[in-house]
Amino acid sequence: MLTVLITIFVLAAAAPMLHRLLRGATGWALALPVVAVTAWFATLVPAVSGGEVILESRPWVPALGLDLAFRVDGWSLLFLLLIAGIGALILIYAGGYLHGHRHEGRFFGFLLLFMGSMLGLVAADNLIVMFIFWELTSFSSYLLIGFNHEETKSRAAALQALLVTGGGGLALLAGFILIGQVGGTFSFSALLENADVLRHHALYLPILLLVLAGAFTKSAQVPFHFWLPGAMAAPTPVSAYLHSATMVKAGVFLLGRFNPLLGGTDVWHTVVTGVGAATMLTGALLALPQTDLKRLLAYSTVSGLGTLTLLLGIGTTLATKAAAVFLIVHSLYKGALFMVAGAVDHETGTRDVRSLGGLFKVMPITALAAGAAALSMSGFPPLLGFISKELLYEAKLAAPSGAMLITAAGVGANILMVAVAIIVGFRPFHGARQLPAKPMHEPPLALWLGPAVLAALALVAGLFPSLVDRPLVSAAVSAIRAKETTVELKLWHGLNLVLLLSVVTVLAGVFVYFLRQRCRALAARLAPVVRFGPERGYELGLRALTAVAAGQTRLLQHGYLRGYVLTVLGVATVLAAFALVRFGPATLWIGFEDVRIHEVAIGVLVLAAALVAANARSRLAAVVALGVVGYSVALIYGLYGAPDLAVTQILVETLTLVLFVLVVVHLPQFSTLSSPRRRRWDAAFAGVAGLVITLLVLKALHVESGERVSQYFAENALRAQGRNVVNVILVDFRALDTLGEIAVLSVAALGVFALLKLRPGARKEDR
């Protein structure tokens, strides 16, 4: 598994360079290794369906109990196949959709980065590793949603998705840490061996709520559903991949993964089922009034995610089976319909369903793929969607509590989904011909191959359900329920209540389709009410956060250097004074018997240079005086056995002096801006600060706090394969601190590079 992830990430890094070499063939070339990865995952199906769990672990940070551990069971393997298989089709599709785009290579890199992150997420066995991949999916989706970064709408949508899912990610991290503390390990496989520990612990409720917060934000559950339709500002390949088949199902994956550890309780059932039902209805109600193809599909995706969450909340074997089948069905038809929407937009220049019609004659292959996917979405036989719809109703009717209410809500939502399927899958291709003036034709192979393949898979799986029931669905259900479960799917279950509900759903959906104009008119009247929903709360919260940040910046980052120095010295002085009060007065006498004349000379030189710098009336004189202070400090380092620090100090001081001198030449004439009274106050403040810090140093000289750390560093430096103790401290003992410093310098370097490239007066094409 680790080899697969490294391969995908290497491809992501190499994608821009490959695009410069291969141009239009890049999508096809990048899809080949992903197809190979999908084929390798397929070879694992026999073993996993037979009950085997494939584990892989390599040490990462053993001291913290962190391993690069991966677990492939039925639930994760189902996701791995969907992510890689649909991902290969999306790469081909993106090559056709973005053909000629100046950042096409960059897009492929972002897409592969997301693919690798998603594969790592669903395969991770260590909770911290899972969280790292979880956040990588948020980061890479931010890059993909904001791909058209010149557009304000794209940037706002990317930020919205990042803030919502990132906030949930922080909650998830807190939940994982609590799980590690309660369970004594971050290994999911190890936690499974004693699954009841979490459910019976006093911290079960906060752990559950934190994990659910991460899952609900990622999978766009109410009240966090608004970010997904907003993310439709992304290019269509992103919508077809992230927001139908992969990223938005990460929360659903998490619910299934943690069902053996956290599921089965009344709280789980109430919260997960309630949120899922609310999301299912909300998405369906908001979908029908939309006129943009992608927004129609986005809100219907919200409804589908709510259905999956509802089923996992019910938690019965039948509901889990229905969830696994619907996961496959939803990924197939929604990925296909999103790609169809992009193909229609690519050829006609519009996604408005009111302006589309009669495209079947010019786009017959695309129309057939769209029709098959829409029929699967509607639950029409003999597609896999029909089997899924029957399982959904069967599971809801058998729910342990609130079965009638849940079933009624499901029927209502599905009726609206049938109407949406007709609008998306049939309306643009049939009816009155409303073609734009520009000539149109069937889109290229890259644009219709993906929808055709996914629609064909839905048809084949419906006709031959044995291809997916035991190999995929049984293994997935067994992993979710943590016990062996056999699933057998059939296209025909006889005449029963479930079949009646399916027929009513389709007929009522067709009826609602013909009433869509009235529904849109009603939605227009309710628009003022909808504006006060969760999205409005997000906007107000973001404005408040921005206002607080602006006020804080005005207060703390006012641009007045003297204020910064006063703040830093003031805080340091107060903290030092507190330490003196707490630990008693300092011992003023330290003994001067061993003080040598050259040490006194250096001290006097530093004091004299500091006084000269403070009273200089020339910038150059002040710079030279500060240089004397710096070089004197270097002498002190050298005298007390730190030659490496002395050399570093001399180099830094020399560079600083040169830069200062180069800048001083271009500054205006020296002038005094502070009054005599202000300067006297500054002198008094500096004297008090110096006195307090000096007293603290004197106190520290007489405090014994156990054995010195220098001995520890000296003894353990060789274990890090280093002979220079200072270097070992920087690279190993203070590795995270040094990494942070490197990151700060890297960000600063990028900022400088961006400023150097910025030429406001130049034309865009000359930059």
TORKOLLO-352055 format. One record per residue (C-alpha): residue in three letters; x, y, z. Coordinates in steps of 0.05 Angstrom, whole numbers, padded with zeros to 5 digits, always signed. Example, Ala and Ser with C-alpha at 12.3 -4.5 7.8 and 13.67 -1.06 7.14 Angstrom:
BEGIN
ALA+00246-00090+00156 SER+00273-00021+00143 
***
This chain:
BEGIN
MET+00000+00000+00000 LEU+00057+00047+00016 THR+00086+00034-00053 VAL+00020+00053-00085 LEU+00016+00118-00046 ILE+00088+00137-00063 THR+00074+00123-00136 ILE+00013+00168-00137 PHE+00048+00225-00101 VAL+00108+00220-00147 LEU+00061+00224-00206 ALA+00029+00285-00174 ALA+00097+00319-00169 ALA+00116+00300-00240 ALA+00049+00318-00272 PRO+00067+00390-00293 MET+00132+00367-00325 LEU+00097+00308-00360 HIS+00045+00355-00388 ARG+00100+00399-00419 LEU+00125+00336-00454 LEU+00060+00300-00472 ARG+00010+00357-00479 GLY-00058+00330-00500 ALA-00040+00258-00483 THR-00024+00273-00410 GLY-00091+00251-00383 TRP-00087+00184-00418 ALA-00014+00174-00396 LEU-00029+00190-00323 ALA-00090+00145-00324 LEU-00049+00083-00343 PRO-00013+00075-00276 VAL-00078+00090-00239 VAL-00112+00035-00279 ALA-00055-00011-00259 VAL-00067+00008-00186 THR-00141-00007-00194 ALA-00124-00075-00224 TRP-00079-00090-00164 PHE-00135-00072-00116 ALA-00180-00119-00155 THR-00131-00176-00144 LEU-00143-00167-00069 VAL-00218-00179-00075 PRO-00216-00256-00070 ALA-00175-00254-00006 VAL-00214-00198+00027 SER-00282-00228+00007 GLY-00258-00292+00039 GLY-00251-00257+00106 GLU-00177-00238+00104 VAL-00154-00170+00129 ILE-00090-00146+00096 LEU-00045-00108+00144 GLU+00018-00070+00129 SER+00060-00032+00179 ARG+00126+00004+00178 PRO+00158+00043+00237 TRP+00152+00118+00232 VAL+00158+00151+00301 PRO+00163+00091+00349 ALA+00174+00135+00410 LEU+00104+00164+00399 GLY+00072+00099+00380 LEU+00064+00121+00307 ASP+00071+00072+00250 LEU+00056+00078+00176 ALA+00003+00025+00184 PHE-00049+00007+00132 ARG-00110-00039+00136 VAL-00147-00066+00075 ASP-00213-00098+00094 GLY-00279-00101+00056 TRP-00300-00030+00073 SER-00234+00003+00055 LEU-00225-00040-00008 LEU-00292-00018-00034 PHE-00269+00055-00028 LEU-00201+00039-00057 LEU-00233+00010-00120 LEU-00281+00069-00127 ILE-00227+00122-00115 ALA-00176+00092-00163 GLY-00225+00067-00216 ILE-00265+00131-00222 GLY-00201+00171-00213 ALA-00172+00140-00276 LEU-00234+00160-00316 ILE-00231+00230-00287 LEU-00159+00239-00308 ILE-00178+00222-00380 TYR-00239+00267-00375 ALA-00199+00325-00347 GLY-00150+00320-00405 GLY-00207+00332-00453 TYR-00245+00382-00411 LEU-00185+00427-00396 HIS-00149+00416-00462 GLY-00107+00478-00477 HIS-00114+00508-00408 ARG-00050+00543-00387 HIS-00050+00509-00319 GLU-00072+00440-00342 GLY-00008+00406-00316 ARG-00017+00439-00248 PHE-00089+00413-00247 PHE-00066+00341-00258 GLY-00017+00349-00201 PHE-00071+00374-00154 LEU-00118+00318-00175 LEU-00067+00264-00163 LEU-00048+00295-00096 PHE-00120+00289-00076 MET-00125+00218-00102 GLY-00065+00196-00061 SER-00091+00231+00001 MET-00159+00196-00006 LEU-00127+00128-00017 GLY-00084+00138+00045 LEU-00144+00160+00086 VAL-00187+00099+00073 ALA-00129+00050+00080 ALA-00097+00080+00143 ASP-00097+00036+00205 ASN-00064+00086+00252 LEU-00111+00142+00274 ILE-00058+00197+00269 VAL-00038+00174+00200 MET-00112+00174+00181 PHE-00118+00246+00207 ILE-00057+00268+00166 PHE-00088+00241+00102 TRP-00155+00270+00124 GLU-00125+00340+00126 LEU-00088+00328+00061 THR-00155+00316+00027 SER-00180+00383+00054 PHE-00117+00418+00031 SER-00116+00387-00039 SER-00191+00399-00048 TYR-00178+00472-00030 LEU-00128+00476-00087 LEU-00177+00442-00135 ILE-00239+00482-00116 GLY-00199+00547-00122 PHE-00165+00525-00186 ASN-00194+00585-00224 HIS-00162+00630-00173 GLU-00171+00693-00215 GLU-00246+00689-00200 THR-00271+00716-00134 LYS-00325+00663-00131 SER-00275+00606-00136 ARG-00230+00634-00082 ALA-00290+00645-00035 ALA-00316+00574-00047 ALA-00248+00543-00035 LEU-00240+00582+00030 GLN-00310+00563+00053 ALA-00297+00489+00041 LEU-00230+00493+00076 LEU-00257+00529+00137 VAL-00316+00483+00146 THR-00280+00417+00135 GLY-00217+00443+00170 GLY-00257+00460+00232 GLY-00287+00390+00232 GLY-00217+00363+00223 LEU-00193+00396+00287 ALA-00252+00366+00324 LEU-00234+00298+00294 LEU-00162+00305+00318 ALA-00186+00319+00388 GLY-00230+00257+00384 PHE-00173+00214+00359 ILE-00128+00238+00416 LEU-00182+00220+00467 ILE-00190+00151+00434 GLY-00115+00140+00440 GLN-00117+00159+00513 VAL-00176+00115+00530 GLY-00157+00056+00486 GLY-00082+00060+00500 THR-00065+00058+00426 PHE-00075+00094+00360 SER-00079+00029+00321 PHE-00149+00016+00295 SER-00137-00059+00291 ALA-00114-00060+00363 LEU-00175-00020+00385 LEU-00220-00070+00350 GLU-00194-00125+00395 ASN-00227-00091+00455 ALA-00282-00051+00422 ASP-00327-00044+00483 VAL-00276-00002+00521 LEU-00296+00062+00486 ARG-00371+00051+00491 HIS-00368+00040+00566 HIS-00319+00096+00582 ALA-00339+00162+00615 LEU-00310+00200+00555 TYR-00353+00162+00504 LEU-00400+00221+00492 PRO-00347+00274+00478 ILE-00308+00225+00435 LEU-00370+00209+00395 LEU-00390+00281+00385 LEU-00320+00301+00363 VAL-00315+00244+00313 LEU-00384+00259+00286 ALA-00366+00332+00278 GLY-00309+00312+00232 ALA-00353+00264+00193 PHE-00412+00312+00186 THR-00371+00371+00162 LYS-00334+00329+00110 SER-00397+00295+00084 ALA-00437+00360+00082 GLN-00490+00341+00133 VAL-00539+00392+00160 PRO-00522+00445+00183 PHE-00456+00441+00145 HIS-00488+00423+00078 PHE-00480+00492+00046 TRP-00406+00486+00028 LEU-00417+00430-00023 PRO-00462+00468-00072 GLY-00415+00528-00064 ALA-00357+00484-00085 MET-00389+00477-00154 ALA-00346+00537-00173 ALA-00292+00485-00185 PRO-00281+00456-00255 THR-00328+00399-00272 PRO-00276+00344-00265 VAL-00268+00365-00193 SER-00343+00362-00181 ALA-00348+00295-00214 TYR-00292+00265-00172 LEU-00289+00300-00104 HIS-00361+00319-00094 SER-00396+00257-00116 ALA-00351+00196-00110 THR-00294+00211-00061 MET-00282+00269-00014 VAL-00354+00280+00008 LYS-00359+00206+00023 ALA-00299+00209+00070 GLY-00346+00225+00128 VAL-00389+00166+00108 PHE-00327+00122+00108 LEU-00310+00147+00177 LEU-00379+00129+00203 GLY-00373+00059+00175 ARG-00302+00051+00200 PHE-00319+00072+00272 ASN-00385+00035+00275 PRO-00353-00025+00311 LEU-00322+00022+00363 LEU-00374+00076+00374 GLY-00438+00050+00342 GLY-00495+00011+00371 THR-00514+00060+00426 ASP-00577+00101+00433 VAL-00537+00166+00425 TRP-00506+00141+00360 HIS-00573+00119+00333 THR-00609+00184+00352 VAL-00556+00233+00328 VAL-00533+00198+00264 THR-00603+00178+00242 GLY-00632+00247+00257 VAL-00577+00286+00222 GLY-00580+00238+00163 ALA-00655+00244+00155 ALA-00652+00320+00160 THR-00597+00323+00107 MET-00634+00275+00061 LEU-00696+00319+00061 THR-00659+00385+00059 GLY-00617+00366-00001 ALA-00678+00339-00039 LEU-00720+00401-00025 LEU-00664+00449-00046 ALA-00646+00410-00108 LEU-00711+00414-00148 PRO-00715+00491-00154 GLN-00644+00495-00183 THR-00633+00509-00257 ASP-00558+00499-00262 LEU-00540+00427-00278 LYS-00483+00424-00229 ARG-00522+00456-00172 LEU-00579+00407-00185 LEU-00530+00350-00178 ALA-00496+00382-00118 TYR-00559+00387-00076 SER-00580+00317-00097 THR-00511+00294-00073 VAL-00526+00325-00006 SER-00590+00285-00004 GLY-00553+00221-00023 LEU-00501+00232+00031 GLY-00557+00242+00081 THR-00587+00175+00060 LEU-00520+00140+00071 THR-00514+00172+00140 LEU-00585+00153+00157 LEU-00573+00080+00139 LEU-00509+00077+00181 GLY-00547+00108+00238 ILE-00601+00055+00235 GLY-00545+00005+00241 THR-00581-00060+00227 THR-00551-00112+00181 LEU-00603-00096+00128 ALA-00589-00021+00133 THR-00514-00032+00128 LYS-00524-00075+00067 ALA-00567-00021+00035 ALA-00514+00031+00052 ALA-00458-00009+00018 VAL-00499-00020-00045 PHE-00523+00052-00048 LEU-00452+00076-00040 ILE-00433+00039-00104 VAL-00496+00062-00141 HIS-00489+00134-00121 SER-00416+00138-00141 LEU-00431+00108-00210 TYR-00491+00150-00230 LYS-00469+00215-00197 GLY-00399+00213-00227 ALA-00430+00199-00295 LEU-00481+00255-00291 PHE-00430+00306-00268 MET-00386+00288-00327 VAL-00447+00293-00373 ALA-00461+00363-00346 GLY-00390+00383-00361 ALA-00394+00354-00432 VAL-00459+00392-00445 ASP-00428+00456-00419 HIS-00365+00444-00460 GLU-00405+00438-00525 THR-00462+00487-00514 GLY-00430+00539-00468 THR-00486+00535-00417 ARG-00510+00491-00359 ASP-00578+00525-00351 VAL-00631+00471-00362 ARG-00681+00523-00385 SER-00637+00537-00445 LEU-00623+00465-00463 GLY-00662+00415-00504 GLY-00660+00371-00565 LEU-00587+00353-00558 PHE-00598+00278-00572 LYS-00586+00285-00647 VAL-00519+00319-00640 MET-00495+00283-00576 PRO-00526+00213-00580 ILE-00472+00176-00540 THR-00472+00227-00485 ALA-00548+00226-00484 LEU-00550+00150-00477 ALA-00500+00151-00420 ALA-00539+00207-00386 GLY-00604+00169-00394 ALA-00576+00104-00365 ALA-00546+00141-00305 ALA-00611+00179-00293 LEU-00651+00114-00295 SER-00604+00084-00243 MET-00613+00147-00201 SER-00688+00139-00207 GLY-00686+00066-00186 PHE-00710+00038-00252 PRO-00699-00035-00270 PRO-00656-00070-00292 LEU-00601-00023-00267 LEU-00566-00030-00200 GLY-00602+00032-00176 PHE-00667-00008-00175 ILE-00637-00061-00129 SER-00610-00006-00085 LYS-00677+00030-00081 GLU-00712-00034-00059 LEU-00659-00046-00006 LEU-00667+00026+00019 TYR-00741+00018+00029 GLU-00734-00051+00060 ALA-00682-00025+00110 LYS-00724+00036+00128 LEU-00787-00006+00138 ALA-00748-00051+00185 ALA-00716+00004+00226 PRO-00718-00011+00301 SER-00751+00055+00317 GLY-00789+00108+00277 ALA-00795+00062+00217 MET-00857+00094+00187 LEU-00831+00165+00195 ILE-00763+00146+00165 THR-00796+00110+00107 ALA-00843+00168+00093 ALA-00784+00216+00092 GLY-00745+00169+00047 VAL-00803+00163-00002 GLY-00811+00239-00005 ALA-00737+00250-00017 ASN-00734+00196-00070 ILE-00794+00225-00107 LEU-00757+00292-00113 MET-00693+00255-00135 VAL-00731+00221-00192 ALA-00754+00290-00216 VAL-00682+00315-00211 ALA-00657+00254-00250 ILE-00706+00270-00307 ILE-00685+00343-00308 VAL-00611+00326-00311 GLY-00610+00262-00351 PHE-00667+00273-00402 ARG-00687+00346-00406 PRO-00624+00372-00441 PHE-00628+00318-00495 HIS-00703+00313-00510 GLY-00762+00359-00519 ALA-00762+00425-00557 ARG-00697+00439-00593 GLN-00662+00499-00562 LEU-00593+00498-00592 PRO-00544+00556-00588 ALA-00521+00588-00653 LYS-00451+00557-00650 PRO-00442+00490-00686 MET-00443+00430-00640 HIS-00424+00357-00644 GLU-00411+00297-00601 PRO-00356+00314-00551 PRO-00289+00280-00560 LEU-00277+00209-00533 ALA-00245+00235-00469 LEU-00309+00270-00449 TRP-00360+00214-00462 LEU-00318+00153-00444 GLY-00325+00164-00368 PRO-00401+00172-00367 ALA-00409+00113-00415 VAL-00366+00066-00373 LEU-00399+00085-00307 ALA-00469+00078-00336 ALA-00451+00011-00367 LEU-00424-00014-00300 ALA-00491+00005-00267 LEU-00528-00035-00320 VAL-00483-00096-00318 ALA-00484-00097-00241 GLY-00560-00093-00243 LEU-00566-00151-00292 PHE-00513-00193-00256 PRO-00515-00171-00182 SER-00472-00231-00163 LEU-00413-00192-00191 VAL-00417-00144-00132 ASP-00456-00177-00075 ARG-00408-00229-00047 PRO-00341-00200-00073 LEU-00354-00128-00050 VAL-00418-00117-00011 SER-00411-00177+00036 ALA-00340-00159+00054 ALA-00358-00085+00065 VAL-00417-00102+00110 SER-00375-00152+00149 ALA-00322-00099+00161 ILE-00373-00047+00184 ARG-00408-00095+00232 ALA-00344-00131+00253 LYS-00374-00199+00241 GLU-00382-00245+00182 THR-00442-00227+00139 THR-00465-00257+00074 VAL-00503-00214+00024 GLU-00542-00239-00036 LEU-00572-00188-00084 LYS-00630-00202-00131 LEU-00662-00161-00185 TRP-00731-00189-00171 HIS-00760-00197-00101 GLY-00832-00210-00121 LEU-00895-00169-00111 ASN-00891-00135-00043 LEU-00896-00069-00007 VAL-00825-00050-00025 LEU-00839-00058-00100 LEU-00903-00017-00092 LEU-00864+00039-00059 SER-00813+00038-00116 VAL-00869+00043-00169 VAL-00902+00100-00130 THR-00836+00136-00124 VAL-00823+00134-00199 LEU-00894+00155-00219 ALA-00896+00211-00167 GLY-00827+00234-00189 VAL-00851+00241-00261 PHE-00912+00280-00236 VAL-00868+00327-00196 TYR-00824+00337-00257 PHE-00882+00366-00295 LEU-00896+00412-00236 ARG-00824+00437-00231 GLN-00842+00507-00253 ARG-00890+00515-00195 CYS-00839+00487-00148 ARG-00788+00539-00172 ALA-00839+00594-00163 LEU-00853+00570-00092 ALA-00779+00567-00078 ALA-00771+00638-00103 ARG-00823+00661-00052 LEU-00786+00624+00004 ALA-00718+00650-00017 PRO-00717+00705+00037 VAL-00728+00652+00091 VAL-00673+00606+00063 ARG-00623+00664+00064 PHE-00625+00661+00140 GLY-00600+00589+00141 PRO-00532+00560+00161 GLU-00496+00594+00102 ARG-00517+00661+00128 GLY-00489+00642+00196 TYR-00424+00623+00163 GLU-00421+00690+00127 LEU-00435+00729+00191 GLY-00383+00688+00229 LEU-00331+00700+00176 ARG-00345+00775+00177 ALA-00339+00775+00253 LEU-00274+00737+00250 THR-00247+00785+00197 ALA-00268+00845+00238 VAL-00234+00817+00301 ALA-00171+00802+00261 ALA-00171+00872+00231 GLY-00180+00904+00300 GLN-00126+00861+00330 THR-00079+00878+00273 ARG-00091+00952+00282 LEU-00077+00945+00356 LEU-00016+00900+00353 GLN+00012+00911+00283 HIS+00008+00987+00280 GLY+00075+00995+00244 TYR+00107+01036+00300 LEU+00173+01000+00317 ARG+00180+01035+00384 GLY+00113+01006+00405 TYR+00135+00936+00386 VAL+00199+00942+00428 LEU+00161+00970+00487 THR+00110+00913+00484 VAL+00163+00859+00481 LEU+00206+00889+00537 GLY+00145+00904+00579 VAL+00120+00832+00576 ALA+00190+00804+00589 THR+00199+00851+00649 VAL+00132+00833+00680 LEU+00146+00758+00673 ALA+00216+00766+00701 ALA+00190+00807+00760 PHE+00138+00753+00774 ALA+00192+00701+00775 LEU+00233+00742+00824 VAL+00174+00752+00870 ARG+00156+00678+00868 PHE+00227+00650+00880 GLY+00252+00703+00927 PRO+00302+00761+00920 ALA+00366+00753+00880 THR+00434+00746+00911 LEU+00472+00808+00890 TRP+00541+00786+00909 ILE+00571+00737+00860 GLY+00645+00747+00875 PHE+00694+00784+00830 GLU+00757+00747+00849 ASP+00760+00708+00784 VAL+00742+00766+00738 ARG+00798+00781+00689 ILE+00817+00848+00661 HIS+00799+00831+00588 GLU+00729+00809+00611 VAL+00719+00876+00645 ALA+00744+00911+00582 ILE+00694+00874+00539 GLY+00637+00891+00587 VAL+00657+00965+00588 LEU+00662+00965+00512 VAL+00592+00935+00505 LEU+00562+00987+00553 ALA+00598+01044+00519 ALA+00576+01022+00449 ALA+00504+01015+00473 LEU+00505+01086+00501 VAL+00535+01112+00436 ALA+00481+01077+00395 ALA+00426+01105+00439 ASN+00451+01177+00435 ALA+00478+01178+00364 ARG+00453+01233+00317 SER+00476+01195+00255 ARG+00447+01130+00230 LEU+00516+01107+00207 ALA+00545+01120+00276 ALA+00488+01081+00309 VAL+00499+01023+00261 VAL+00573+01021+00276 ALA+00561+01024+00351 LEU+00512+00966+00346 GLY+00565+00928+00306 VAL+00613+00937+00364 VAL+00562+00907+00411 GLY+00552+00848+00364 TYR+00626+00834+00355 SER+00637+00840+00430 VAL+00584+00787+00442 ALA+00621+00743+00392 LEU+00685+00752+00433 ILE+00647+00730+00496 TYR+00625+00667+00459 GLY+00696+00653+00438 LEU+00724+00664+00508 TYR+00674+00616+00540 GLY+00686+00557+00493 ALA+00633+00566+00439 PRO+00674+00580+00376 ASP+00618+00557+00329 LEU+00570+00607+00360 ALA+00624+00660+00356 VAL+00634+00648+00282 THR+00559+00648+00270 GLN+00553+00714+00308 ILE+00609+00746+00268 LEU+00579+00724+00201 VAL+00509+00748+00220 GLU+00536+00814+00248 THR+00578+00827+00186 LEU+00519+00813+00139 THR+00473+00856+00182 LEU+00523+00914+00181 VAL+00531+00911+00106 LEU+00456+00909+00094 PHE+00444+00966+00144 VAL+00497+01009+00111 LEU+00468+00996+00041 VAL+00399+01016+00066 VAL+00421+01076+00107 VAL+00450+01109+00045 HIS+00380+01114+00014 LEU+00344+01139+00077 PRO+00326+01212+00088 GLN+00367+01256+00135 PHE+00367+01236+00208 SER+00314+01272+00250 THR+00291+01267+00322 LEU+00217+01249+00327 SER+00209+01239+00402 SER+00206+01294+00454 PRO+00258+01301+00511 ARG+00204+01278+00559 ARG+00190+01216+00517 ARG+00264+01200+00514 ARG+00271+01206+00589 TRP+00212+01158+00597 ASP+00244+01109+00548 ALA+00310+01112+00587 ALA+00274+01099+00652 PHE+00235+01041+00622 ALA+00299+01011+00592 GLY+00335+01018+00659 VAL+00279+00982+00697 ALA+00276+00927+00645 GLY+00352+00917+00647 LEU+00353+00918+00723 VAL+00298+00865+00729 ILE+00330+00819+00677 THR+00398+00827+00711 LEU+00368+00809+00779 LEU+00335+00748+00747 VAL+00402+00725+00718 LEU+00436+00735+00786 LYS+00381+00693+00818 ALA+00388+00639+00765 LEU+00463+00632+00781 HIS+00446+00609+00851 VAL+00389+00561+00834 GLU+00404+00487+00830 SER+00351+00451+00788 GLY+00380+00381+00787 GLU+00433+00354+00740 ARG+00453+00395+00680 VAL+00424+00379+00613 SER+00492+00388+00580 GLN+00513+00320+00606 TYR+00452+00288+00575 PHE+00464+00320+00508 ALA+00537+00300+00508 GLU+00521+00228+00525 ASN+00466+00220+00473 ALA+00496+00260+00415 LEU+00532+00199+00388 ARG+00466+00161+00385 ALA+00444+00211+00332 GLN+00508+00197+00292 GLY+00535+00267+00307 ARG+00599+00293+00339 ASN+00580+00366+00343 VAL+00533+00371+00402 VAL+00503+00437+00380 ASN+00486+00410+00311 VAL+00454+00348+00342 ILE+00412+00392+00387 LEU+00387+00432+00328 VAL+00374+00374+00282 ASP+00351+00319+00330 PHE+00334+00343+00400 ARG+00300+00407+00374 ALA+00278+00378+00307 LEU+00207+00405+00308 ASP+00231+00474+00330 THR+00283+00475+00274 LEU+00231+00450+00224 GLY+00186+00508+00245 GLU+00242+00558+00234 ILE+00256+00529+00165 ALA+00182+00532+00148 VAL+00179+00606+00169 LEU+00240+00622+00127 SER+00211+00584+00068 VAL+00146+00622+00072 ALA+00184+00687+00077 ALA+00226+00668+00016 LEU+00163+00652-00024 GLY+00134+00719-00004 VAL+00196+00755-00026 PHE+00196+00717-00092 ALA+00123+00736-00104 LEU+00138+00809-00089 LEU+00197+00808-00137 LYS+00153+00780-00192 LEU+00098+00830-00179 ARG+00103+00888-00227 PRO+00039+00929-00220 GLY+00055+00974-00279 ALA+00068+00917-00328 ARG+00016+00888-00374 LYS-00010+00819-00356 GLU+00020+00785-00416 ASP+00089+00816-00401 ARG+00094+00787-00330 
***
